Structures are given as C-alpha cells and as structure tokens.
Amino acid sequence: FHPESTPGPKDTEFLFDVFIESVKQFGLTGCLAPIQMPGGMRSENSRKNPRVNVRKVLVLGSGGLSIGQAGEFDYSGSQAIKALKEEGIYTILINPNIATIQTSQYLADKVYFLPVNPEFVLKVIKHEKPDGIYVTFGGQTALNVGIKLKDQFEELGVKVLGTPIETIITTEDRELFAQKMLEINERCAKSASATNVQEALDAAQKIGYPVICRAAYALGGLGSGFAENETQLTELCTKAFATSPQVLVELSMKGWKEIEYEVVRDCRDNCITVCNMECIPDALHWRWQRAVDQM
C-alpha cells in the first residue's frame, strides 16, 4: 500500500496516520473498531459550509503592480475569474491597470478601469448590484478597501466570498496575529505592538536588540526592516507610521534558515501544499527579499 502514489491535490499520505492510530487503539482495547477518517462526512461538511449561490460577482483587481500586490495577484485574480465563468457566474472586475492579464477581453464579462478605492467600489456596487465580492485578489489595496467597507457590504446585500474580512483583519493586525498564534500553541519570537515611535523604542528596550520592525496592514513587507539600535529603529518607525497606524517590534531571527510553504485551504479544511522553498537573500527578486526582511 503506497499512499504517496497519488501526490498533490489527491494526496493520501494522511492514511499512514489513520493506520497507526487504528493499530494503537487495537493494542489498547484488543477490539477492532471502524476506522475514523479525518475531515468528517461529506454530508456533514455540506451542512456546515453550504454552497453560496451567486449570479453576479465583483472582483477587486490587482491594480498597479508593486510590492505587496505584484504579478501573483494578477495571476490568481485571472484564475478566479476563469473559475467563476466556468460556473456560469457573471463577473465584474475593477482594475485600473490595462497592462494586466485580468483585464484581457476574454476574461471578465465587464471591466471597470477605475481606481480600487472605497468611493469607486461603492459606486460600482450600487450600479451593478452584485451578489458577492472578492477582495483577496487585488493585493494590499483591495484588502484595505474590504476592511474599510466591511460594514457596508451587508447593508448593500453583497456577500464577501472567500476569506472573511475578520480573518483578513486578524492577519493584518500584527498584535492580533501574534495572539492567534499563541492560541494554537505556535511558537513566535518575542514581540510587542506599538502605535508611536516612543512605544516602539520602549518595546525594543525590553526585547533587546537587534529587532525587526513590521508595519501592520502591509502584508508585502512595506515599511518593515531590521534595526540594530535606537537610531535605526526610529528611522524605520518614521517610515512605517507614514503608511500604517501600528508596528510590531519583534526579536530579530536573522541568521535562521527559513523554509516557506505555500498552502491553499478551503472552507472544508482541504489543504494543498502548492510548493515549498528556502528563502535566500536576492536583491533581484522582491519576493525573496521580502522573505528575508520578514525572517
């Protein structure tokens, strides 16, 4: 029996764990019992996570390509639009960048070449009256719009599809994210949040230099960096607070080897590890540089 014979999306390696657990239970009880498969029954999952029926969906596009909303968002957004069309769902896209794949004529049913900001998004929603909206395929700009309009989506009858806004806020807010990691017993570097430069300096004094300063609401790493002393931290915080209301001051882990995993997970806890990689400093590629900055 070789579960690894079907790798990738149909990976069945977890059956090794199921088998070992079954053997352990037999050793303890001396009785054969039905195998318990992880994930629950399909009918049970369908009740917990019913399919959302939508006819018209608005996708917030990637906009200008930059750190935090670069080509991967254009790609993922394009794939989302293709998937929606395969389901027969009328798709509307807001994306001001004409040089993206997303805005190609054969993809979305309708494209608005407008800035991705709350004002224009609200105008399009009121005009088009979509049933649902995706805010996770447009990088940092689209995420910020989703957070700002989270209370108005429900009033306008628009359901946020994919990642809930509350989850986005948790990942964007550095302190909330650190708390969530502690709740699931994931070890994190010693850290403290700050809303001004003095708080950041006080936090660094308690943690001990060198530290890394991470700006909140900037998943691409904008405004983040290493600080060996108060002068460097003050400079970093000054830049970070120009675009973010909060920073996380964290013990530097520079020098540790970092292995990054790209994992896709759906509402029924199905997970696919798309790839893994070792992050190496390389000024020629922003993704590697971002990984090093966040080490």
C-alpha positions as CSV (number, residue, x, y, z in Angstrom):
1,F,0.0,0.0,0.0
2,H,1.6,3.2,-1.1
3,P,-0.5,6.4,-0.3
4,E,2.2,8.6,-1.9
5,S,1.3,7.2,-5.3
6,T,-1.3,9.9,-5.6
7,P,0.6,13.1,-4.7
8,G,-0.6,16.7,-5.0
9,P,-4.3,17.6,-4.7
10,K,-5.3,13.9,-4.1
11,D,-2.5,13.3,-1.6
12,T,-3.5,10.4,0.7
13,E,-0.4,10.4,2.9
14,F,-2.6,11.1,5.9
15,L,-3.8,7.4,5.7
16,F,-0.5,6.4,7.3
17,D,-1.6,8.3,10.5
18,V,-5.1,6.8,10.3
19,F,-3.5,3.3,10.1
20,I,-1.0,3.9,13.0
21,E,-3.9,5.3,15.2
22,S,-6.0,2.2,14.4
23,V,-3.2,-0.1,15.4
24,K,-2.6,1.9,18.7
25,Q,-6.3,1.7,19.6
26,F,-6.4,-2.1,18.9
27,G,-3.3,-2.5,21.2
28,L,-5.1,-0.6,24.0
29,T,-8.6,-2.2,23.7
30,G,-8.0,-5.5,21.9
31,C,-11.1,-4.8,19.8
32,L,-11.3,-3.9,16.1
33,A,-13.2,-0.7,15.6
34,P,-14.3,1.2,12.4
35,I,-11.6,3.5,11.1
36,Q,-12.3,7.2,11.7
37,M,-11.3,9.2,8.7
38,P,-10.3,12.9,9.4
39,G,-12.4,15.7,8.0
40,G,-15.8,14.3,8.7
41,M,-18.5,13.1,6.3
42,R,-19.3,14.9,3.1
43,S,-22.9,15.5,4.1
44,E,-21.8,16.9,7.5
45,N,-19.4,19.3,5.8
46,S,-22.1,20.4,3.3
47,R,-24.4,21.3,6.2
48,K,-21.6,23.3,7.9
49,N,-20.5,25.0,4.8
50,P,-23.4,25.2,2.3
51,R,-22.6,26.3,-1.2
52,V,-23.1,30.0,-1.8
53,N,-25.4,30.6,-4.7
54,V,-24.5,33.8,-6.5
55,R,-25.3,35.1,-10.0
56,K,-23.1,38.2,-10.3
57,V,-19.7,38.7,-8.5
58,L,-17.5,41.7,-8.3
59,V,-13.7,41.1,-8.2
60,L,-11.3,43.8,-7.0
61,G,-8.3,43.6,-9.2
62,S,-4.6,43.9,-8.7
63,G,-4.2,47.5,-9.9
64,G,-0.7,48.8,-10.2
65,L,1.9,46.2,-9.8
66,S,4.1,46.8,-6.8
67,I,5.5,45.1,-3.7
68,G,2.5,43.6,-1.9
69,Q,0.3,43.4,-5.0
70,A,2.5,42.2,-7.8
71,G,2.1,39.7,-10.6
72,E,1.0,36.8,-8.5
73,F,-2.2,38.7,-7.7
74,D,-2.8,39.4,-11.4
75,Y,-2.4,35.6,-11.9
76,S,-4.6,34.5,-9.0
77,G,-7.3,37.0,-10.0
78,S,-7.3,35.8,-13.5
79,Q,-7.7,32.2,-12.3
80,A,-10.6,33.3,-10.1
81,I,-12.3,35.0,-13.0
82,K,-11.9,31.8,-15.1
83,A,-13.3,29.7,-12.3
84,L,-16.3,32.0,-11.9
85,K,-17.1,31.9,-15.6
86,E,-16.9,28.1,-15.7
87,E,-19.6,28.1,-13.0
88,G,-21.7,30.4,-15.2
89,I,-21.4,33.4,-12.9
90,Y,-21.5,36.9,-14.4
91,T,-18.1,38.5,-13.4
92,I,-17.3,42.2,-13.0
93,L,-13.8,43.4,-12.5
94,I,-12.4,46.7,-11.1
95,N,-8.8,47.2,-12.2
96,P,-7.2,50.5,-13.4
97,N,-4.2,48.7,-14.8
98,I,-4.7,48.0,-18.5
99,A,-1.4,46.0,-18.7
100,T,-2.7,43.1,-16.6
101,I,-4.0,39.6,-17.7
102,Q,-7.1,40.2,-15.6
103,T,-8.3,43.0,-17.9
104,S,-8.0,40.9,-21.0
105,Q,-11.1,41.0,-23.2
106,Y,-11.8,37.2,-22.9
107,L,-11.9,37.1,-19.1
108,A,-14.3,39.2,-17.1
109,D,-17.8,39.9,-18.5
110,K,-17.4,43.6,-17.7
111,V,-14.3,45.6,-16.7
112,Y,-14.2,49.0,-14.9
113,F,-10.9,50.8,-15.4
114,L,-11.3,52.7,-12.1
115,P,-9.1,53.1,-9.0
116,V,-9.6,50.4,-6.4
117,N,-10.7,52.6,-3.6
118,P,-13.9,52.7,-1.4
119,E,-15.5,55.6,-3.3
120,F,-15.4,53.9,-6.7
121,V,-16.1,50.4,-5.4
122,L,-19.3,51.6,-3.7
123,K,-20.4,53.3,-6.9
124,V,-19.9,50.1,-8.9
125,I,-21.7,48.1,-6.3
126,K,-24.7,50.4,-6.3
127,H,-24.8,50.4,-10.1
128,E,-24.2,46.7,-10.8
129,K,-25.8,45.3,-7.6
130,P,-23.6,42.1,-7.4
131,D,-24.5,39.2,-5.1
132,G,-20.9,38.7,-3.9
133,I,-17.5,40.3,-3.9
134,Y,-13.8,39.0,-3.7
135,V,-11.4,41.4,-2.0
136,T,-8.5,38.9,-1.9
137,F,-7.3,39.0,-5.5
138,G,-6.1,42.6,-5.6
139,G,-3.2,42.8,-3.1
140,Q,-2.9,45.3,-0.3
141,T,-5.1,47.9,-2.0
142,A,-8.1,45.6,-2.3
143,L,-7.6,44.2,1.2
144,N,-7.7,47.8,2.6
145,V,-10.9,48.5,0.7
146,G,-12.5,45.4,2.0
147,I,-11.7,46.3,5.6
148,K,-13.0,49.9,5.2
149,L,-16.3,48.8,3.6
150,K,-16.9,45.6,5.7
151,D,-19.9,47.1,7.4
152,Q,-21.5,48.4,4.2
153,F,-21.3,45.2,2.2
154,E,-24.0,43.6,4.2
155,E,-26.2,46.7,4.0
156,L,-25.9,46.6,0.2
157,G,-26.7,42.9,0.1
158,V,-23.2,41.9,-1.1
159,K,-21.6,38.7,0.4
160,V,-17.9,38.6,0.9
161,L,-16.7,35.4,-0.7
162,G,-13.5,33.5,0.2
163,T,-11.6,34.7,3.2
164,P,-13.8,36.6,5.7
165,I,-13.0,40.2,6.5
166,E,-12.5,39.3,10.2
167,T,-9.7,36.9,9.2
168,I,-8.1,39.5,7.0
169,I,-8.1,41.9,9.9
170,T,-6.5,39.3,12.1
171,T,-3.7,38.6,9.7
172,E,-3.1,42.4,9.0
173,D,-3.1,43.4,12.7
174,R,0.3,42.3,13.9
175,E,-0.8,42.0,17.6
176,L,-4.0,40.1,16.9
177,F,-2.0,37.7,14.6
178,A,0.6,37.1,17.4
179,Q,-2.2,36.3,19.8
180,K,-3.9,33.9,17.4
181,M,-0.5,32.0,17.0
182,L,-0.3,31.7,20.8
183,E,-3.8,30.3,20.9
184,I,-2.9,27.4,18.7
185,N,0.4,26.9,20.5
186,E,2.6,28.1,17.6
187,R,5.8,29.5,18.9
188,C,6.6,33.1,17.9
189,A,9.5,35.4,18.5
190,K,9.1,37.7,21.5
191,S,7.3,40.8,20.3
192,A,5.2,43.9,21.2
193,S,2.9,46.2,19.2
194,A,3.3,50.0,19.1
195,T,1.3,52.9,17.8
196,N,4.0,55.5,18.0
197,V,7.8,55.8,17.9
198,Q,8.3,56.0,21.7
199,E,6.3,52.9,22.3
200,A,8.4,51.1,19.7
201,L,11.6,52.2,21.4
202,D,10.3,51.1,24.8
203,A,9.3,47.7,23.4
204,A,12.7,47.2,21.8
205,Q,14.4,48.1,25.1
206,K,12.6,45.3,26.8
207,I,13.0,42.7,24.0
208,G,16.6,43.6,23.3
209,Y,18.4,44.5,20.0
210,P,18.6,43.5,17.2
211,V,14.9,43.7,16.4
212,I,12.7,43.6,13.3
213,C,10.0,46.3,12.8
214,R,7.0,45.1,10.9
215,A,4.3,47.5,9.7
216,A,0.7,46.4,10.1
217,Y,-1.7,46.4,7.1
218,A,1.2,45.8,4.8
219,L,1.4,42.1,4.0
220,G,4.0,42.7,1.3
221,G,6.5,43.9,3.9
222,L,6.3,47.7,3.1
223,G,7.8,49.7,5.9
224,S,9.5,46.7,7.6
225,G,13.1,46.1,8.3
226,F,15.9,45.3,10.8
227,A,17.2,47.6,13.5
228,E,20.4,47.2,15.4
229,N,19.9,50.3,17.6
230,E,17.5,53.1,18.6
231,T,18.6,55.3,15.6
232,Q,17.8,52.6,13.0
233,L,14.5,51.7,14.7
234,T,13.4,55.4,14.9
235,E,14.1,55.7,11.2
236,L,12.2,52.5,10.4
237,C,9.2,53.6,12.5
238,T,9.1,57.0,11.0
239,K,8.7,55.4,7.6
240,A,6.3,52.8,8.8
241,F,3.9,55.2,10.6
242,A,3.7,57.2,7.4
243,T,1.6,54.4,5.9
244,S,0.5,52.3,8.9
245,P,-1.2,53.0,12.3
246,Q,0.7,50.2,14.0
247,V,4.0,48.4,14.0
248,L,5.2,45.1,15.7
249,V,8.6,45.2,17.2
250,E,9.9,41.6,17.3
251,L,13.1,39.9,18.3
252,S,15.3,39.5,15.2
253,M,15.6,36.0,13.8
254,K,18.2,36.9,11.2
255,G,20.6,34.1,10.5
256,W,18.0,31.4,10.9
257,K,17.2,29.2,7.9
258,E,13.7,29.9,6.6
259,I,11.6,27.4,4.7
260,E,8.4,28.9,3.2
261,Y,5.3,26.8,2.4
262,E,2.5,28.0,0.1
263,V,-0.7,26.3,1.3
264,V,-4.2,26.6,-0.2
265,R,-7.0,25.8,2.2
266,D,-10.8,25.7,1.5
267,C,-13.8,26.1,3.9
268,R,-13.9,22.4,4.5
269,D,-10.3,22.2,5.7
270,N,-9.0,20.6,2.5
271,C,-5.4,21.7,2.2
272,I,-2.9,21.6,-0.7
273,T,0.8,22.5,-0.3
274,V,1.4,24.1,-3.6
275,C,5.1,24.4,-3.1
276,N,7.9,25.0,-0.6
277,M,11.1,26.9,-0.9
278,E,14.1,28.1,1.0
279,C,14.2,31.8,1.2
280,I,17.6,33.2,0.1
281,P,18.7,36.9,0.0
282,D,18.5,38.1,-3.6
283,A,18.1,41.8,-4.5
284,L,17.0,40.8,-8.0
285,H,13.7,39.3,-6.8
286,W,11.4,41.2,-4.4
287,R,9.7,38.0,-3.2
288,W,12.9,36.6,-1.9
289,Q,13.9,40.0,-0.5
290,R,10.5,40.2,1.3
291,A,11.0,36.8,2.8
292,V,14.4,37.7,4.1
293,D,13.0,41.0,5.5
294,Q,10.4,39.1,7.4
295,M,12.7,36.3,8.6
